[in-house]
Amino acid sequence: MTEKDIEYNKMLEYWEQLHRATYIYVPVNNDPIDKLLAEFINKCDYKKKAKCLFVREEPGVYAFFDKRVIMLSEMGKLNIRVGGGYMSVD
C-alpha cells in the first residue's frame, strides 16, 4: 500500500465518522411530503444517507444533483415520479 493509499483511507475514515455524527434531514413545517422524505433519509444508514442529497425547491419538488424530482404522498407512503408514473422512493 502506497503513502497515497494510506492517506486516502485515513481521509475516508474521517469523512465517514464526521458524516455519521452530524447528518440529519430537517423537514419544512407543514409539508407532509418533506416530513416523509425526512423520515426516509433519517432512518437510513450513513452510507445510504450520503446518496440522498435532496434539496427542497417547493412543496413536492426537489433538486437531486442536477435533476428535478417530483414526489407525492399516497396513503402515507412517499412516491417519486419515474417516467410517466410513480414508484416508491425505497
Buried (B, 14 or more C-beta within 10 A) or exposed (E): EEEEEEEEEEEEEEEEEEEEEEBEBEBEEEBBBBBBBBEBBBEBEBEEBBEBEBEBEEEBEBEEEEEEBEBBBEEEEBBBBEEEEBEEBE
